[in-house]
Amino acid sequence: MNFLKEKVKKYQEKKLLESKDKLKFYTDCKTQLEKQLKLAKDTEITGIRKQIEKQDAFIKIWKNNIESITKQMKKIDR
């Protein structure tokens, strides 16, 4: 039983790390786009705002994934 718990825990730790990396990536992309938005011309603004909305959606998804994995890890540790 401990062997299985350890395998699952290692897997979840790996997924948590991947999720945090994805979250950082999308957050950095959003920051870049916000900087571009400040420097953009009027014609480019709507496209950049759409990209920022996409990044926000991905950020929300990865935050939820991190919360879910963290909850699962807590259940296993009990």
PDB file of N, CA, C and O in Angstrom:
ATOM      1  N   MET A   1       0.824  -1.186   0.000  1.00  0.00           N
ATOM      2  CA  MET A   1       0.000   0.000   0.000  1.00  0.00           C
ATOM      3  C   MET A   1       0.876   1.261   0.000  1.00  0.00           C
ATOM      4  O   MET A   1       0.581   2.220  -0.712  1.00  0.00           O
ATOM      5  N   ASN A   2       1.937   1.257   0.788  1.00  0.00           N
ATOM      6  CA  ASN A   2       2.829   2.410   0.837  1.00  0.00           C
ATOM      7  C   ASN A   2       3.500   2.650  -0.502  1.00  0.00           C
ATOM      8  O   ASN A   2       3.711   3.793  -0.909  1.00  0.00           O
ATOM      9  N   PHE A   3       3.834   1.554  -1.187  1.00  0.00           N
ATOM     10  CA  PHE A   3       4.467   1.672  -2.499  1.00  0.00           C
ATOM     11  C   PHE A   3       3.562   2.430  -3.468  1.00  0.00           C
ATOM     12  O   PHE A   3       4.013   3.319  -4.192  1.00  0.00           O
ATOM     13  N   LEU A   4       2.301   2.072  -3.470  1.00  0.00           N
ATOM     14  CA  LEU A   4       1.336   2.726  -4.357  1.00  0.00           C
ATOM     15  C   LEU A   4       1.159   4.195  -3.981  1.00  0.00           C
ATOM     16  O   LEU A   4       1.102   5.066  -4.850  1.00  0.00           O
ATOM     17  N   LYS A   5       1.074   4.458  -2.689  1.00  0.00           N
ATOM     18  CA  LYS A   5       0.937   5.847  -2.230  1.00  0.00           C
ATOM     19  C   LYS A   5       2.139   6.686  -2.662  1.00  0.00           C
ATOM     20  O   LYS A   5       1.992   7.832  -3.089  1.00  0.00           O
ATOM     21  N   GLU A   6       3.331   6.094  -2.544  1.00  0.00           N
ATOM     22  CA  GLU A   6       4.540   6.821  -2.930  1.00  0.00           C
ATOM     23  C   GLU A   6       4.556   7.111  -4.427  1.00  0.00           C
ATOM     24  O   GLU A   6       4.939   8.203  -4.846  1.00  0.00           O
ATOM     25  N   LYS A   7       4.143   6.143  -5.228  1.00  0.00           N
ATOM     26  CA  LYS A   7       4.085   6.337  -6.683  1.00  0.00           C
ATOM     27  C   LYS A   7       3.098   7.450  -7.051  1.00  0.00           C
ATOM     28  O   LYS A   7       3.399   8.316  -7.872  1.00  0.00           O
ATOM     29  N   VAL A   8       1.924   7.411  -6.433  1.00  0.00           N
ATOM     30  CA  VAL A   8       0.903   8.417  -6.705  1.00  0.00           C
ATOM     31  C   VAL A   8       1.388   9.782  -6.254  1.00  0.00           C
ATOM     32  O   VAL A   8       1.178  10.779  -6.946  1.00  0.00           O
ATOM     33  N   LYS A   9       2.033   9.834  -5.100  1.00  0.00           N
ATOM     34  CA  LYS A   9       2.529  11.098  -4.584  1.00  0.00           C
ATOM     35  C   LYS A   9       3.597  11.686  -5.511  1.00  0.00           C
ATOM     36  O   LYS A   9       3.585  12.886  -5.787  1.00  0.00           O
ATOM     37  N   LYS A  10       4.508  10.854  -5.987  1.00  0.00           N
ATOM     38  CA  LYS A  10       5.537  11.330  -6.910  1.00  0.00           C
ATOM     39  C   LYS A  10       4.914  11.837  -8.205  1.00  0.00           C
ATOM     40  O   LYS A  10       5.333  12.858  -8.751  1.00  0.00           O
ATOM     41  N   TYR A  11       3.921  11.119  -8.683  1.00  0.00           N
ATOM     42  CA  TYR A  11       3.225  11.535  -9.902  1.00  0.00           C
ATOM     43  C   TYR A  11       2.549  12.885  -9.693  1.00  0.00           C
ATOM     44  O   TYR A  11       2.639  13.769 -10.545  1.00  0.00           O
ATOM     45  N   GLN A  12       1.878  13.037  -8.570  1.00  0.00           N
ATOM     46  CA  GLN A  12       1.183  14.286  -8.285  1.00  0.00           C
ATOM     47  C   GLN A  12       2.169  15.442  -8.096  1.00  0.00           C
ATOM     48  O   GLN A  12       1.893  16.567  -8.514  1.00  0.00           O
ATOM     49  N   GLU A  13       3.302  15.172  -7.475  1.00  0.00           N
ATOM     50  CA  GLU A  13       4.318  16.208  -7.318  1.00  0.00           C
ATOM     51  C   GLU A  13       4.831  16.653  -8.692  1.00  0.00           C
ATOM     52  O   GLU A  13       5.052  17.841  -8.930  1.00  0.00           O
ATOM     53  N   LYS A  14       5.013  15.690  -9.579  1.00  0.00           N
ATOM     54  CA  LYS A  14       5.457  16.006 -10.937  1.00  0.00           C
ATOM     55  C   LYS A  14       4.411  16.864 -11.647  1.00  0.00           C
ATOM     56  O   LYS A  14       4.753  17.865 -12.277  1.00  0.00           O
ATOM     57  N   LYS A  15       3.148  16.478 -11.550  1.00  0.00           N
ATOM     58  CA  LYS A  15       2.070  17.236 -12.190  1.00  0.00           C
ATOM     59  C   LYS A  15       1.929  18.625 -11.579  1.00  0.00           C
ATOM     60  O   LYS A  15       1.647  19.589 -12.290  1.00  0.00           O
ATOM     61  N   LEU A  16       2.122  18.732 -10.280  1.00  0.00           N
ATOM     62  CA  LEU A  16       2.054  20.024  -9.611  1.00  0.00           C
ATOM     63  C   LEU A  16       3.155  20.946 -10.130  1.00  0.00           C
ATOM     64  O   LEU A  16       2.912  22.125 -10.391  1.00  0.00           O
ATOM     65  N   LEU A  17       4.351  20.412 -10.277  1.00  0.00           N
ATOM     66  CA  LEU A  17       5.463  21.192 -10.806  1.00  0.00           C
ATOM     67  C   LEU A  17       5.176  21.642 -12.238  1.00  0.00           C
ATOM     68  O   LEU A  17       5.425  22.795 -12.590  1.00  0.00           O
ATOM     69  N   GLU A  18       4.655  20.738 -13.058  1.00  0.00           N
ATOM     70  CA  GLU A  18       4.309  21.084 -14.432  1.00  0.00           C
ATOM     71  C   GLU A  18       3.232  22.174 -14.460  1.00  0.00           C
ATOM     72  O   GLU A  18       3.301  23.105 -15.261  1.00  0.00           O
ATOM     73  N   SER A  19       2.255  22.048 -13.592  1.00  0.00           N
ATOM     74  CA  SER A  19       1.177  23.036 -13.537  1.00  0.00           C
ATOM     75  C   SER A  19       1.700  24.399 -13.119  1.00  0.00           C
ATOM     76  O   SER A  19       1.285  25.421 -13.665  1.00  0.00           O
ATOM     77  N   LYS A  20       2.606  24.417 -12.159  1.00  0.00           N
ATOM     78  CA  LYS A  20       3.187  25.686 -11.721  1.00  0.00           C
ATOM     79  C   LYS A  20       4.010  26.321 -12.841  1.00  0.00           C
ATOM     80  O   LYS A  20       3.999  27.539 -13.015  1.00  0.00           O
ATOM     81  N   ASP A  21       4.725  25.483 -13.600  1.00  0.00           N
ATOM     82  CA  ASP A  21       5.487  26.002 -14.736  1.00  0.00           C
ATOM     83  C   ASP A  21       4.568  26.609 -15.793  1.00  0.00           C
ATOM     84  O   ASP A  21       4.852  27.678 -16.333  1.00  0.00           O
ATOM     85  N   LYS A  22       3.473  25.924 -16.080  1.00  0.00           N
ATOM     86  CA  LYS A  22       2.507  26.438 -17.056  1.00  0.00           C
ATOM     87  C   LYS A  22       1.901  27.750 -16.567  1.00  0.00           C
ATOM     88  O   LYS A  22       1.743  28.695 -17.340  1.00  0.00           O
ATOM     89  N   LEU A  23       1.564  27.802 -15.287  1.00  0.00           N
ATOM     90  CA  LEU A  23       1.002  29.023 -14.711  1.00  0.00           C
ATOM     91  C   LEU A  23       1.986  30.182 -14.853  1.00  0.00           C
ATOM     92  O   LEU A  23       1.600  31.289 -15.228  1.00  0.00           O
ATOM     93  N   LYS A  24       3.245  29.925 -14.554  1.00  0.00           N
ATOM     94  CA  LYS A  24       4.268  30.960 -14.682  1.00  0.00           C
ATOM     95  C   LYS A  24       4.398  31.403 -16.140  1.00  0.00           C
ATOM     96  O   LYS A  24       4.520  32.595 -16.419  1.00  0.00           O
ATOM     97  N   PHE A  25       4.372  30.451 -17.062  1.00  0.00           N
ATOM     98  CA  PHE A  25       4.480  30.779 -18.480  1.00  0.00           C
ATOM     99  C   PHE A  25       3.345  31.701 -18.922  1.00  0.00           C
ATOM    100  O   PHE A  25       3.587  32.731 -19.551  1.00  0.00           O
ATOM    101  N   TYR A  26       2.113  31.332 -18.593  1.00  0.00           N
ATOM    102  CA  TYR A  26       0.968  32.135 -19.013  1.00  0.00           C
ATOM    103  C   TYR A  26       0.924  33.490 -18.305  1.00  0.00           C
ATOM    104  O   TYR A  26       0.483  34.482 -18.885  1.00  0.00           O
ATOM    105  N   THR A  27       1.373  33.530 -17.076  1.00  0.00           N
ATOM    106  CA  THR A  27       1.438  34.798 -16.359  1.00  0.00           C
ATOM    107  C   THR A  27       2.477  35.722 -17.000  1.00  0.00           C
ATOM    108  O   THR A  27       2.241  36.919 -17.165  1.00  0.00           O
ATOM    109  N   ASP A  28       3.626  35.151 -17.356  1.00  0.00           N
ATOM    110  CA  ASP A  28       4.658  35.941 -18.028  1.00  0.00           C
ATOM    111  C   ASP A  28       4.179  36.445 -19.384  1.00  0.00           C
ATOM    112  O   ASP A  28       4.441  37.589 -19.756  1.00  0.00           O
ATOM    113  N   CYS A  29       3.477  35.589 -20.121  1.00  0.00           N
ATOM    114  CA  CYS A  29       2.926  35.996 -21.423  1.00  0.00           C
ATOM    115  C   CYS A  29       1.946  37.154 -21.251  1.00  0.00           C
ATOM    116  O   CYS A  29       1.950  38.110 -22.026  1.00  0.00           O
ATOM    117  N   LYS A  30       1.120  37.051 -20.238  1.00  0.00           N
ATOM    118  CA  LYS A  30       0.144  38.115 -19.991  1.00  0.00           C
ATOM    119  C   LYS A  30       0.853  39.423 -19.658  1.00  0.00           C
ATOM    120  O   LYS A  30       0.453  40.488 -20.127  1.00  0.00           O
ATOM    121  N   THR A  31       1.895  39.341 -18.856  1.00  0.00           N
ATOM    122  CA  THR A  31       2.658  40.536 -18.497  1.00  0.00           C
ATOM    123  C   THR A  31       3.274  41.173 -19.744  1.00  0.00           C
ATOM    124  O   THR A  31       3.249  42.393 -19.906  1.00  0.00           O
ATOM    125  N   GLN A  32       3.827  40.332 -20.620  1.00  0.00           N
ATOM    126  CA  GLN A  32       4.404  40.837 -21.868  1.00  0.00           C
ATOM    127  C   GLN A  32       3.345  41.535 -22.706  1.00  0.00           C
ATOM    128  O   GLN A  32       3.584  42.613 -23.249  1.00  0.00           O
ATOM    129  N   LEU A  33       2.178  40.917 -22.808  1.00  0.00           N
ATOM    130  CA  LEU A  33       1.104  41.498 -23.601  1.00  0.00           C
ATOM    131  C   LEU A  33       0.622  42.822 -23.012  1.00  0.00           C
ATOM    132  O   LEU A  33       0.297  43.750 -23.752  1.00  0.00           O
ATOM    133  N   GLU A  34       0.576  42.910 -21.694  1.00  0.00           N
ATOM    134  CA  GLU A  34       0.172  44.161 -21.052  1.00  0.00           C
ATOM    135  C   GLU A  34       1.180  45.272 -21.343  1.00  0.00           C
ATOM    136  O   GLU A  34       0.802  46.429 -21.523  1.00  0.00           O
ATOM    137  N   LYS A  35       2.469  44.913 -21.389  1.00  0.00           N
ATOM    138  CA  LYS A  35       3.489  45.898 -21.743  1.00  0.00           C
ATOM    139  C   LYS A  35       3.316  46.344 -23.192  1.00  0.00           C
ATOM    140  O   LYS A  35       3.453  47.525 -23.514  1.00  0.00           O
ATOM    141  N   GLN A  36       3.008  45.367 -24.071  1.00  0.00           N
ATOM    142  CA  GLN A  36       2.779  45.704 -25.476  1.00  0.00           C
ATOM    143  C   GLN A  36       1.568  46.611 -25.627  1.00  0.00           C
ATOM    144  O   GLN A  36       1.547  47.513 -26.465  1.00  0.00           O
ATOM    145  N   LEU A  37       0.568  46.358 -24.808  1.00  0.00           N
ATOM    146  CA  LEU A  37      -0.659  47.142 -24.862  1.00  0.00           C
ATOM    147  C   LEU A  37      -0.375  48.618 -24.578  1.00  0.00           C
ATOM    148  O   LEU A  37      -0.967  49.501 -25.199  1.00  0.00           O
ATOM    149  N   LYS A  38       0.521  48.876 -23.649  1.00  0.00           N
ATOM    150  CA  LYS A  38       0.873  50.245 -23.308  1.00  0.00           C
ATOM    151  C   LYS A  38       1.572  50.954 -24.475  1.00  0.00           C
ATOM    152  O   LYS A  38       1.435  52.164 -24.655  1.00  0.00           O
ATOM    153  N   LEU A  39       2.322  50.177 -25.258  1.00  0.00           N
ATOM    154  CA  LEU A  39       3.087  50.763 -26.356  1.00  0.00           C
ATOM    155  C   LEU A  39       2.374  50.665 -27.704  1.00  0.00           C
ATOM    156  O   LEU A  39       2.851  51.202 -28.703  1.00  0.00           O
ATOM    157  N   ALA A  40       1.247  49.989 -27.728  1.00  0.00           N
ATOM    158  CA  ALA A  40       0.571  49.680 -28.991  1.00  0.00           C
ATOM    159  C   ALA A  40      -0.164  50.882 -29.575  1.00  0.00           C
ATOM    160  O   ALA A  40      -0.521  51.842 -28.892  1.00  0.00           O
ATOM    161  N   LYS A  41      -0.360  50.765 -30.858  1.00  0.00           N
ATOM    162  CA  LYS A  41      -1.177  51.754 -31.560  1.00  0.00           C
ATOM    163  C   LYS A  41      -2.639  51.343 -31.422  1.00  0.00           C
ATOM    164  O   LYS A  41      -2.940  50.218 -31.023  1.00  0.00           O
ATOM    165  N   ASP A  42      -3.525  52.241 -31.749  1.00  0.00           N
ATOM    166  CA  ASP A  42      -4.962  51.980 -31.599  1.00  0.00           C
ATOM    167  C   ASP A  42      -5.420  50.746 -32.370  1.00  0.00           C
ATOM    168  O   ASP A  42      -6.308  50.033 -31.902  1.00  0.00           O
ATOM    169  N   THR A  43      -4.851  50.482 -33.514  1.00  0.00           N
ATOM    170  CA  THR A  43      -5.293  49.349 -34.336  1.00  0.00           C
ATOM    171  C   THR A  43      -4.892  48.003 -33.733  1.00  0.00           C
ATOM    172  O   THR A  43      -5.542  46.991 -34.000  1.00  0.00           O
ATOM    173  N   GLU A  44      -3.847  47.978 -32.936  1.00  0.00           N
ATOM    174  CA  GLU A  44      -3.353  46.729 -32.356  1.00  0.00           C
ATOM    175  C   GLU A  44      -3.990  46.403 -31.008  1.00  0.00           C
ATOM    176  O   GLU A  44      -3.899  45.270 -30.536  1.00  0.00           O
ATOM    177  N   ILE A  45      -4.612  47.357 -30.407  1.00  0.00           N
ATOM    178  CA  ILE A  45      -5.104  47.210 -29.029  1.00  0.00           C
ATOM    179  C   ILE A  45      -6.127  46.083 -28.887  1.00  0.00           C
ATOM    180  O   ILE A  45      -6.037  45.301 -27.941  1.00  0.00           O
ATOM    181  N   THR A  46      -7.090  45.976 -29.793  1.00  0.00           N
ATOM    182  CA  THR A  46      -8.124  44.949 -29.641  1.00  0.00           C
ATOM    183  C   THR A  46      -7.535  43.546 -29.744  1.00  0.00           C
ATOM    184  O   THR A  46      -7.952  42.649 -29.012  1.00  0.00           O
ATOM    185  N   GLY A  47      -6.583  43.346 -30.633  1.00  0.00           N
ATOM    186  CA  GLY A  47      -5.943  42.031 -30.760  1.00  0.00           C
ATOM    187  C   GLY A  47      -5.175  41.654 -29.511  1.00  0.00           C
ATOM    188  O   GLY A  47      -5.223  40.509 -29.062  1.00  0.00           O
ATOM    189  N   ILE A  48      -4.475  42.608 -28.960  1.00  0.00           N
ATOM    190  CA  ILE A  48      -3.703  42.358 -27.740  1.00  0.00           C
ATOM    191  C   ILE A  48      -4.636  42.075 -26.569  1.00  0.00           C
ATOM    192  O   ILE A  48      -4.347  41.210 -25.742  1.00  0.00           O
ATOM    193  N   ARG A  49      -5.750  42.796 -26.493  1.00  0.00           N
ATOM    194  CA  ARG A  49      -6.711  42.548 -25.401  1.00  0.00           C
ATOM    195  C   ARG A  49      -7.303  41.147 -25.499  1.00  0.00           C
ATOM    196  O   ARG A  49      -7.521  40.492 -24.479  1.00  0.00           O
ATOM    197  N   LYS A  50      -7.564  40.685 -26.716  1.00  0.00           N
ATOM    198  CA  LYS A  50      -8.076  39.318 -26.888  1.00  0.00           C
ATOM    199  C   LYS A  50      -7.044  38.297 -26.419  1.00  0.00           C
ATOM    200  O   LYS A  50      -7.388  37.304 -25.776  1.00  0.00           O
ATOM    201  N   GLN A  51      -5.786  38.548 -26.744  1.00  0.00           N
ATOM    202  CA  GLN A  51      -4.730  37.639 -26.300  1.00  0.00           C
ATOM    203  C   GLN A  51      -4.610  37.646 -24.786  1.00  0.00           C
ATOM    204  O   GLN A  51      -4.378  36.602 -24.177  1.00  0.00           O
ATOM    205  N   ILE A  52      -4.764  38.813 -24.174  1.00  0.00           N
ATOM    206  CA  ILE A  52      -4.709  38.899 -22.713  1.00  0.00           C
ATOM    207  C   ILE A  52      -5.861  38.107 -22.102  1.00  0.00           C
ATOM    208  O   ILE A  52      -5.674  37.428 -21.092  1.00  0.00           O
ATOM    209  N   GLU A  53      -7.042  38.184 -22.697  1.00  0.00           N
ATOM    210  CA  GLU A  53      -8.189  37.407 -22.205  1.00  0.00           C
ATOM    211  C   GLU A  53      -7.906  35.916 -22.282  1.00  0.00           C
ATOM    212  O   GLU A  53      -8.254  35.170 -21.367  1.00  0.00           O
ATOM    213  N   LYS A  54      -7.277  35.474 -23.368  1.00  0.00           N
ATOM    214  CA  LYS A  54      -6.910  34.054 -23.501  1.00  0.00           C
ATOM    215  C   LYS A  54      -5.938  33.654 -22.397  1.00  0.00           C
ATOM    216  O   LYS A  54      -6.089  32.604 -21.773  1.00  0.00           O
ATOM    217  N   GLN A  55      -4.934  34.510 -22.162  1.00  0.00           N
ATOM    218  CA  GLN A  55      -3.959  34.208 -21.122  1.00  0.00           C
ATOM    219  C   GLN A  55      -4.634  34.135 -19.752  1.00  0.00           C
ATOM    220  O   GLN A  55      -4.292  33.278 -18.937  1.00  0.00           O
ATOM    221  N   ASP A  56      -5.585  35.026 -19.499  1.00  0.00           N
ATOM    222  CA  ASP A  56      -6.337  34.984 -18.242  1.00  0.00           C
ATOM    223  C   ASP A  56      -7.080  33.660 -18.082  1.00  0.00           C
ATOM    224  O   ASP A  56      -7.114  33.079 -16.998  1.00  0.00           O
ATOM    225  N   ALA A  57      -7.674  33.194 -19.182  1.00  0.00           N
ATOM    226  CA  ALA A  57      -8.400  31.923 -19.133  1.00  0.00           C
ATOM    227  C   ALA A  57      -7.447  30.773 -18.798  1.00  0.00           C
ATOM    228  O   ALA A  57      -7.762  29.920 -17.969  1.00  0.00           O
ATOM    229  N   PHE A  58      -6.288  30.759 -19.444  1.00  0.00           N
ATOM    230  CA  PHE A  58      -5.314  29.702 -19.156  1.00  0.00           C
ATOM    231  C   PHE A  58      -4.794  29.799 -17.726  1.00  0.00           C
ATOM    232  O   PHE A  58      -4.592  28.778 -17.067  1.00  0.00           O
ATOM    233  N   ILE A  59      -4.579  31.007 -17.250  1.00  0.00           N
ATOM    234  CA  ILE A  59      -4.117  31.195 -15.873  1.00  0.00           C
ATOM    235  C   ILE A  59      -5.141  30.630 -14.892  1.00  0.00           C
ATOM    236  O   ILE A  59      -4.780  29.959 -13.925  1.00  0.00           O
ATOM    237  N   LYS A  60      -6.408  30.905 -15.146  1.00  0.00           N
ATOM    238  CA  LYS A  60      -7.469  30.394 -14.280  1.00  0.00           C
ATOM    239  C   LYS A  60      -7.490  28.859 -14.293  1.00  0.00           C
ATOM    240  O   LYS A  60      -7.621  28.221 -13.248  1.00  0.00           O
ATOM    241  N   ILE A  61      -7.360  28.288 -15.479  1.00  0.00           N
ATOM    242  CA  ILE A  61      -7.352  26.825 -15.608  1.00  0.00           C
ATOM    243  C   ILE A  61      -6.204  26.223 -14.814  1.00  0.00           C
ATOM    244  O   ILE A  61      -6.408  25.269 -14.063  1.00  0.00           O
ATOM    245  N   TRP A  62      -5.005  26.764 -14.965  1.00  0.00           N
ATOM    246  CA  TRP A  62      -3.848  26.186 -14.280  1.00  0.00           C
ATOM    247  C   TRP A  62      -3.891  26.421 -12.778  1.00  0.00           C
ATOM    248  O   TRP A  62      -3.406  25.587 -12.013  1.00  0.00           O
ATOM    249  N   LYS A  63      -4.455  27.527 -12.345  1.00  0.00           N
ATOM    250  CA  LYS A  63      -4.633  27.723 -10.898  1.00  0.00           C
ATOM    251  C   LYS A  63      -5.577  26.666 -10.335  1.00  0.00           C
ATOM    252  O   LYS A  63      -5.335  26.120  -9.259  1.00  0.00           O
ATOM    253  N   ASN A  64      -6.652  26.381 -11.067  1.00  0.00           N
ATOM    254  CA  ASN A  64      -7.592  25.347 -10.629  1.00  0.00           C
ATOM    255  C   ASN A  64      -6.916  23.981 -10.610  1.00  0.00           C
ATOM    256  O   ASN A  64      -7.146  23.188  -9.697  1.00  0.00           O
ATOM    257  N   ASN A  65      -6.084  23.701 -11.609  1.00  0.00           N
ATOM    258  CA  ASN A  65      -5.359  22.431 -11.639  1.00  0.00           C
ATOM    259  C   ASN A  65      -4.431  22.299 -10.435  1.00  0.00           C
ATOM    260  O   ASN A  65      -4.342  21.235  -9.822  1.00  0.00           O
ATOM    261  N   ILE A  66      -3.749  23.379 -10.107  1.00  0.00           N
ATOM    262  CA  ILE A  66      -2.841  23.350  -8.955  1.00  0.00           C
ATOM    263  C   ILE A  66      -3.617  23.108  -7.671  1.00  0.00           C
ATOM    264  O   ILE A  66      -3.189  22.320  -6.828  1.00  0.00           O
ATOM    265  N   GLU A  67      -4.740  23.769  -7.516  1.00  0.00           N
ATOM    266  CA  GLU A  67      -5.572  23.556  -6.320  1.00  0.00           C
ATOM    267  C   GLU A  67      -6.053  22.114  -6.244  1.00  0.00           C
ATOM    268  O   GLU A  67      -6.034  21.503  -5.175  1.00  0.00           O
ATOM    269  N   SER A  68      -6.481  21.577  -7.369  1.00  0.00           N
ATOM    270  CA  SER A  68      -6.986  20.213  -7.409  1.00  0.00           C
ATOM    271  C   SER A  68      -5.893  19.208  -7.041  1.00  0.00           C
ATOM    272  O   SER A  68      -6.127  18.294  -6.251  1.00  0.00           O
ATOM    273  N   ILE A  69      -4.719  19.377  -7.607  1.00  0.00           N
ATOM    274  CA  ILE A  69      -3.611  18.462  -7.313  1.00  0.00           C
ATOM    275  C   ILE A  69      -3.214  18.567  -5.845  1.00  0.00           C
ATOM    276  O   ILE A  69      -2.933  17.560  -5.196  1.00  0.00           O
ATOM    277  N   THR A  70      -3.194  19.785  -5.330  1.00  0.00           N
ATOM    278  CA  THR A  70      -2.840  19.988  -3.928  1.00  0.00           C
ATOM    279  C   THR A  70      -3.839  19.289  -3.006  1.00  0.00           C
ATOM    280  O   THR A  70      -3.446  18.661  -2.023  1.00  0.00           O
ATOM    281  N   LYS A  71      -5.117  19.399  -3.321  1.00  0.00           N
ATOM    282  CA  LYS A  71      -6.143  18.712  -2.521  1.00  0.00           C
ATOM    283  C   LYS A  71      -5.955  17.204  -2.566  1.00  0.00           C
ATOM    284  O   LYS A  71      -6.070  16.528  -1.544  1.00  0.00           O
ATOM    285  N   GLN A  72      -5.663  16.676  -3.758  1.00  0.00           N
ATOM    286  CA  GLN A  72      -5.453  15.236  -3.893  1.00  0.00           C
ATOM    287  C   GLN A  72      -4.241  14.790  -3.090  1.00  0.00           C
ATOM    288  O   GLN A  72      -4.262  13.728  -2.468  1.00  0.00           O
ATOM    289  N   MET A  73      -3.194  15.591  -3.101  1.00  0.00           N
ATOM    290  CA  MET A  73      -1.993  15.237  -2.345  1.00  0.00           C
ATOM    291  C   MET A  73      -2.279  15.233  -0.848  1.00  0.00           C
ATOM    292  O   MET A  73      -1.765  14.380  -0.124  1.00  0.00           O
ATOM    293  N   LYS A  74      -3.094  16.177  -0.375  1.00  0.00           N
ATOM    294  CA  LYS A  74      -3.449  16.214   1.040  1.00  0.00           C
ATOM    295  C   LYS A  74      -4.234  14.982   1.437  1.00  0.00           C
ATOM    296  O   LYS A  74      -4.045  14.456   2.533  1.00  0.00           O
ATOM    297  N   LYS A  75      -5.126  14.506   0.551  1.00  0.00           N
ATOM    298  CA  LYS A  75      -5.909  13.312   0.835  1.00  0.00           C
ATOM    299  C   LYS A  75      -5.015  12.091   0.983  1.00  0.00           C
ATOM    300  O   LYS A  75      -5.242  11.245   1.849  1.00  0.00           O
ATOM    301  N   ILE A  76      -4.013  12.004   0.147  1.00  0.00           N
ATOM    302  CA  ILE A  76      -3.117  10.852   0.185  1.00  0.00           C
ATOM    303  C   ILE A  76      -2.253  10.866   1.444  1.00  0.00           C
ATOM    304  O   ILE A  76      -1.951   9.814   2.009  1.00  0.00           O
ATOM    305  N   ASP A  77      -1.861  12.046   1.875  1.00  0.00           N
ATOM    306  CA  ASP A  77      -0.998  12.160   3.061  1.00  0.00           C
ATOM    307  C   ASP A  77      -1.700  11.769   4.344  1.00  0.00           C
ATOM    308  O   ASP A  77      -1.043  11.522   5.356  1.00  0.00           O
ATOM    309  N   ARG A  78      -2.987  11.709   4.325  1.00  0.00           N
ATOM    310  CA  ARG A  78      -3.733  11.365   5.551  1.00  0.00           C
ATOM    311  C   ARG A  78      -3.517   9.963   5.957  1.00  0.00           C
ATOM    312  O   ARG A  78      -4.070   9.519   6.963  1.00  0.00           O
TER     313      ARG A  78
END
